[in-house]
Structures are given as C-alpha cells and as structure tokens.
Amino acid sequence: MTGLLTPSASRADHRSDTSGQPRIALYEGTVRHRRHQPEPREFAPKLFLAYLDVDALPRSLDGVPLWSARGRAPVRFRRRDFLDGGTRPLGPAVRDLVERRLGRRPEGPVQLLAHLRTFGWLFNPLSVYYCFTPGGSELDAIVLEVTNTPWRERHWYVVDASSNIGTATTPKAMHVSPFLPMNLDYRITWTTPASELALRIEAERAHVPIFDAELRLRRTPLDGRTAVTVLGRYPMLPLRVSGGIYAHAARLFTHGVPTFRHPDRRGGGRP
C-alpha cells in the first residue's frame, strides 16, 4: 500500500516547477454564503479545491492515486470542463482572454482553483484562474469563471491584479441566482494564494451589500496520501455542494424570498 500512496521521485519532479514550488496542491476550508436582504441568512459548508498549474497538466497528476488528467479516474481534470470547453491547452486560452480584456499578456504561471470532476460529477459555480508575473510571486490578473445553474452558461470576469490593491468592482453581467436581480455590482476582494487564501465576492447596489460569498482556505500538499484521504473526508463533494445549494434555494423559496426570472441570455458565451 505504501507504494501506491508514495509517488516515485521521477514523477514527483513533474509536480514542481524550476524553483521547486509545487505545481499542484489542495486548499481546504469553508465557503460562506451570506444574504443580507430581505432576510438575513447564512450557511458555510466545508470543502476542498484543487490548485493546479495549468501548463503542467496532464503530467503533474501522473502518479497521484485516484486522480488523473489523462483519462477516467475517481477525480479527473477534463479540459472541456473549463473556460470555452475546447481542446486547446488551457494556459494559452486563459492568457488570450486576459490579453483581450486587459491589453497585456500574462507571462508567468497560471494556477486554476476549482473542483474537478469527481466520480463523474462536476459542479463549479466559480472557477478561479490566478495569473502570475514571470517570477511567480506576484499576481498579474485574476479570471473568475462563473457558471450558472441550471442554465450552464459561463461568464468571465477579468480583474487587473497588478496594482496589489486587492479589490475591484465590476457590474454584474450574468444571471446566476433566481433570488438576486441583475442590477447589481460585484465587489471582489482577494489575497495572493500562499499558505492561506481568501476570496470574497459581494453583490451590492449603491454600495449597500445584498449578498456575499467568501472562501477562506488553507493550503495542503496534494501528494499520494492526501489525494486519497481527502476523498474520505469530503465524500462526493461536488454532488454535496450542488445538493446543498439547491436545498438552500428551496428554503429561500418556501420563506417567500422574492425571485427574478432569467433575462435574455446576454452574459454567457465564449471568452
């Protein structure tokens, strides 16, 4: 069993960059959803997310038990689950998107923070691409890929993170929740991923908060042991997350929280 849980030295090398930093990791913690109006409500489930250098795939997951970026596995990275759903490498596709939106091309690593397909099920309301400067220590841009359910549309908010301010505001561009209107702004606050990671998205109108979601996570190595044990601590996590969100929506509906119909589908499409 030890041989199964301990990758060989040659394969472990594929999971570090030239500076020795891991190309793959886990982030564990909580995601808090908090509604301020019309009736305060909050829930904060525990979860883990994969943190992957997109340019190192698929080799970085070779030898990680039960995980794969090449074929069927209990936990599987599948290219078409992300961004435009295409087949070209994810790194260049993300950099192209940032260049179109910001007028400059990220030259450093691009790290993906997201759920991966687990036992065939995937649920990613939010996937985050952290684009770094060439040295890999400072952020250049952040791409927030929002997927709405059940419409399965995607929209990409591209944030200039080069100023190190750590916060930005953008108009809401896609219908996500039937309990939130379109005429809102998103205030996005972030930290640079390190031993800990925080990301907060507030939906507000005229600077008055309506809803917020916040990730607070701690970094854990993704190695042979944690790749297996994390599945025991969070069994069928993507399915549980989606079920929890639907259950929470049902409670809001039964409590008479106002709903908003999906407008013309203007927000999704291609990045």
ABEGO torsion letter per residue (X at the ends): XAAAABBBAAAAAAABBAAGBBABBBBBEBBBBBBAOABBBBBBBBBBBBBBBAAAOAAAABGBBGBBAABBBABBBBAAABEAGBABBAAAAAAAAAAAAAGBBBABBBBBBBBBBBGGBBBBABBBBBBBBAAGABBABBBBBBBBOAAGBBBBBBBBAAAGAGBBBBBBABBABAABBABBBBBBBBBBBBABBBBBBBBBBGGBBABBBBBBBBBBBBBAAAAAAAAAABBGAAAAAAAAAAAAAAAAAAAGBBBBBBBBBAABEBX
